[in-house]
Amino acid sequence: MFQGASALNLDVKGRLAIPSRHREALVSGDGQVVMTAHPHGCLLVYPIPAWEPIRDQVLRAPSLEPRAALLKRLLVGYAQEETLDNAGRVLIKPELRRYAGLEKQVWLVGQGSHFELWSDESWQQQQQAMMELTETGLPPGFETLAL
């Protein structure tokens, strides 16, 4: 399970060093992950076995339904399989960096089965939105959450 938020830096080649505590669980035996775009402006980083059922579900959606076609183009169209190098770094393709506005500092945020990868600026905006939840009310299903 992936949880927690880590501030990390991309190197000059656009590589991200995955924290060592997550490497083994993130890469199935072949050392690969899948990265793709998320509609909220971040990237998703999945172990391949967790990504494949999601990809298959997305691909089953009707191609002629405009909203489904848009999600297919986003989620599957941007999907890239990448291999971690011996130092635990993974290259983030320029297209994906551009989509998410990734520059030097980024945030790797655990979401259970996968990670979200945010630009520093976008992550700060997400934090502000999280703080405003108390003013706007909790989303459905969270009303009885006890912390």
N, C-alpha and C positions, 0 to 999 in steps of 0.2 A: 504494500500500500504506500502510495506517495502522498506525503503531507508536508506542510511547512513551506515557507517562502524564503528564498535565498537570493541575495543581491550578488550578481556575477558580472564579469566583464567578457565581452567578445574580444578576441585578439584581432590583429590587423588584417588577417585573412578571413575573418568572419566565423571563426571557430569558437565553440562554447565548450568549456571544460565541465563535464557533468560531475557533480560532487560524488566523491568515491562511495559514499554510503548508499547511493542510488544506482550505481553503474550495473551491478550484477542483476538486480531486479528489472532494470529498464531494458537491458539488451538480452533477448533470448539467446541461446547458445551461439548464434551467428554474429553477434556484435552489432546488430542493426536496430535502428529505430525508424519510425515513420514520423515525419513532420508535415503538418498541413496548416492551412489558414482557418481561423475561427471567425464567424460572423461579427464578433465583438471587437475584432482588431488585434487579437493576439495570435500566437501560433499554438498549436497543439502538438505535444510530443508523446507518442505512444510506443509501448513495446509492440512489436509486430503482431503477436498473438491477440492482444487486446484490440488492435486496430482492425484486423480483418473482418470480424463480424459487423463492426460499424460500417465499414466500407461496403460490405455486401448488402446491408440493409439500405444504405443510401442508393446503391445501384439498382435496387429493386423498385425504387420510386418511379412513377411514370415520367418519361422524358418530355412529353408534350404538355405536362402541367407546368406553367411558368415558374412558380415558386420552387417546385421540386427540381426543375432543371437548373435554377440558380444555385441551389444548395449543392447539387452534383458538381457543377462547375467549380464551386468554391472548395468543397471538401475533398473531392477526388481529383479535380484538376490541379490543385496546388500540392497534392500529396507527393512527398519525396521520401524514398528509402535512403537512409544514410548510415554509414558504418563508423563506429567509434574507432579512433586510432589507438595506438599503444599507450598514449598518455591520457586516454579517456575523453578526448575532444571529439566533437562532431561538427562538421561544416554545416553552416546554415546558408543555403543558396541565396544569391543576391535578390532573386525574385521574392523569396519569403521574407528576407530582411526588409526589403522595400515595403512589402504589404503591411508588416507590423510596425514599421518605423523604428526598427532596431538599430541602435548605434553602439556606443561602447558599453554603457551600463544597462543590464537587463535584469529581469526578475523571473526566476524559475519557481512556479507556484504549484505545489502538489494538489491534485484533485482526485485522489484515491487511485484510480486505474491509470492515470496519465498525468502529465504536467501541462500547464499553460506557460507560455513564454511571452512576457510583456516587456515593452520598452519602459524605461524608467518613468518617462512622462505619463504614459498611459496607466502604469501601475499606480502612480500618485493620484490620478483621477479616479481609479477604481477604489482606492482607499477612502477618498472623499465621499464617494457614493455609498460605501459601506457605513461610514459614520452617519450618513443621512437616513439610514434605514430606520433609526429610532423615531425620526420625525414623520416618515411616510408610511410606516407600518410594515410589518413582516409579510413576506410572500405567503401564499396559501401553503398549508402543510407545516409551517413553522410556528404557528400560534401556541402550541402546547410544548414547545421545546423548553426543557429545563437545563440550564447551565450551572 
